[in-house]
Amino acid sequence: MPPTDSFVKQRAPRNRTLDVTEKERQKLKRRLRLLTNPVDAENILDSTVCQDVFVALPHLPDAFVDLLFVDPPYNLHKSFNGRRFHKMPSDDYMHWVDCWLSQLVRLLKRTASVYICSDWRSTPAIQLVAERYLKVRNRITWEREKGRGAKSNWKNCSEDILFCTVSDDYTFELDAIMLKRRVIAPYTRENGDPKDWHRTKDGNHRLTHPSNLWTDLTVPFWSMPENTDHPTQKPEKLLAKILLASTKEDDVILDPFAGSGTTSVVARKLKRRYVGIEIDERFCCLAEKRLHLALLDSSIQGYRDGVFWERNAMNKQSRSTGIGPQSDPDAGRSLFTP
C-alpha cells in the first residue's frame, strides 16, 4: 500500500465505509480546534474540538447551547481506537458521570433540551445523576438491530436515550417528527375513501405520532456511505429525529463525546450550528471529512418529504432521495484529486 494511504484499511470493493488517508489527515487536522483560553460563542460555533472533554469544557461560554446530545462511554469494557474504558462499580460510574454533567449544565440555555445515551447497565446510574440537574421527561428505547447472541441470556439489541430539559420552557416540534408507516390492512369509509391513511405512489401509508420506542432505525454498516469504523456510531436518522424535535434552524447543538461527528454532520444538514468535542484525532478528522461531504449531499437515509419513513417502507426509487440536493453518493469522498 502506498505510504500516503497507510492509514486506510484494505476493504472489499463494495465496502463504502468512510476513512481518511494519511494525506487527508494532515490537511483535516489543521481545521481542528484546541482550547487554551475562554472563547465566546461566535468564535467556537461550527467547530470540532480535538481535546479531552474535561480540559475543553472550562473554556466554553455560559448558556450558549440549545441542545446537548451526550453519547458517553457506557459502563462496560470497551476499546475506542486503542483507548480502553473499563467497567466501574456503579457508584464510581455515577461519580464519573457527575464530573462531566455538572460542568455541562453551565453551558445550557434555560430553554435547552438534553439527550443522554445509555444501555440497560448504565441507564439507572445516569438517570440518578441527571435528576440532580435536569428534569428527566422520558426514556427512549431504540432497537439497535445488532448484538451478539447469548446461550444463557436474552440477546442485547436495544439502547436507551434519556430525554431531559433544563426547565418547563423547551422546544418540541411534533409536526417535524411524524413517522410514516405502511398500512397492511387499511380501513375505508363507506364511500371507499381511506380512513386515517393515504394512498401514494409508494403504497398505502399513514402518519403516526412518534413514541418512545424506536424500531425504524438502521445501525450504520459497511454498505452505507455514513458508516465509519467508530465502534459506537449512531445513525444519522436517530440524530435527525432528536434535532428536529428539540431545535429550530440556527440553534446550537453541543456533543461533548463527538466520536466520528454524526451529531455535527446532521446539524449541518438540518441548518443548525454545532460544536463537537472528541479526544481522538483520527475520529475528529473523520468528522471533518463527513462535514465536507454534508455540503455536497444533505440527504438523511429514512427521512424524506418532511417525515420519517418506517424501515424498508420506501420503494427502491424513493430510498434514493432525501431531504437535500442529491449527488453521486461517492462524490467528494476523497478530498484530494488523484
C-alpha positions, 0 to 999 in steps of 0.5 A: 500500500502506498505510504500516503494511504497507510492509514486506510484499511484494505476493504472489499470493493463494495465496502463504502465505509468512510476513512481518511488517508494519511494525506487527508489527515494532515490537511483535516487536522489543521481545521481542528480546534484546541482550547487554551483560553475562554472563547465566546460563542461566535468564535467556537460555533461550527467547530470540532474540538480535538481535546479531552472533554474535561480540559475543553469544557472550562473554556466554553461560554455560559448558556450558549447551547440549545441542545446537548446530545451526550453519547458517553462511554457506557459502563462496560469494557470497551476499546475506542481506537486503542483507548480502553474504558473499563467497567466501574462499580456503579457508584464510581460510574455515577461519580464519573458521570457527575464530573462531566454533567455538572460542568455541562449544565453551565453551558445550557440555555434555560430553554435547552433540551438534553439527550443522554445515551445509555444501555440497560447497565448504565441507564439507572446510574445516569438517570440518578445523576441527571435528576440532580440537574435536569428534569428527566421527561422520558426514556427512549428505547431504540432497537439497535438491530445488532448484538451478539447472541447469548446461550444463557441470556436474552440477546442485547439489541436495544439502547436507551436515550434519556430525554431531559430539559433544563426547565418547563420552557423547551422546544418540541416540534411534533409536526417535524417528527411524524413517522410514516408507516405502511398500512397492511390492512387499511380501513375505508369509509363507506364511500371507499375513501381511506380512513386515517391513511393515504394512498401514494405512489409508494403504497398505502401509508399513514402518519403516526405520532412518534413514541418512545420506542424506536424500531425504524432505525438502521445501525450504520454498516459497511454498505452505507456511505455514513458508516465509519469504523467508530465502534459506537456510531449512531445513525444519522436518522436517530440524530435527525429525529432528536434535532428536529424535535428539540431545535429550530434552524440556527440553534446550537447543538453541543456533543461533548463525546463527538466520536466520528461527528454524526451529531455535527454532520446532521446539524449541518444538514438540518441548518443548525450550528454545532460544536463537537468535542472528541479526544481522538484525532483520527475520529475528529478528522473523520468528522471533518471529512463527513462535514465536507461531504454534508455540503455536497449531499444533505440527504438523511437515509429514512427521512424524506418529504418532511417525515420519517419513513418506517424501515424498508417502507420506501420503494427502491426509487424513493430510498434514493432521495432525501431531504437535500440536493442529491449527488453521486453518493461517492462524490467528494469522498476523497478530498484530494484529486488523484 
